Amino acid sequence: MQLKASIGILAAALVLTLSACEHRKKEESMEKKGMGATETGCCQHAESACAGDVTKSQCDQMNGKFHKDHMCRRDNGKCARE
């Protein structure tokens, strides 16, 4: 009985380890392709409203247009080059 429980625990640990490895490989692949969360810019989400220092996925959530390497100008609410 103890042997079956031990094998079950080892199998569960192996599945968790492999799952974590796959997740990490996917993240590393995305970073190599320039899709990592470190890439930030400006999100133009209305005519005169923007958000600065956001990722593309954050901008997508705001239904805005992402501008890589831009900043949000507070005086006119537009994205502009840094």
C-alpha positions, 0 to 999 in steps of 0.5 A, spaced: 500 500 500 505 504 501 509 503 495 502 505 491 502 511 495 509 513 494 509 511 486 503 516 486 506 522 489 512 521 485 508 521 479 504 527 481 511 531 482 514 529 475 507 532 472 508 538 476 516 539 474 514 537 467 509 542 467 513 548 470 519 546 465 514 547 459 511 554 462 518 556 462 520 554 455 514 558 453 516 564 457 523 564 454 521 563 447 516 569 447 522 573 450 527 571 445 521 573 440 521 580 443 514 578 446 516 579 453 513 583 458 519 588 459 517 591 452 514 597 454 511 604 450 505 608 450 498 606 449 493 611 445 486 609 448 482 615 446 483 622 442 487 625 447 488 620 452 494 615 453 498 611 458 505 611 458 510 605 460 505 600 459 506 593 455 502 591 449 498 586 453 496 592 457 494 596 452 490 591 448 486 590 455 485 598 454 483 597 447 488 602 445 494 602 440 500 601 442 506 605 440 513 601 442 518 606 445 514 612 446 511 616 452 505 619 454 505 627 453 501 629 459 500 636 456 496 633 450 494 626 451 498 624 445 503 618 445 510 621 442 517 619 441 522 619 447 
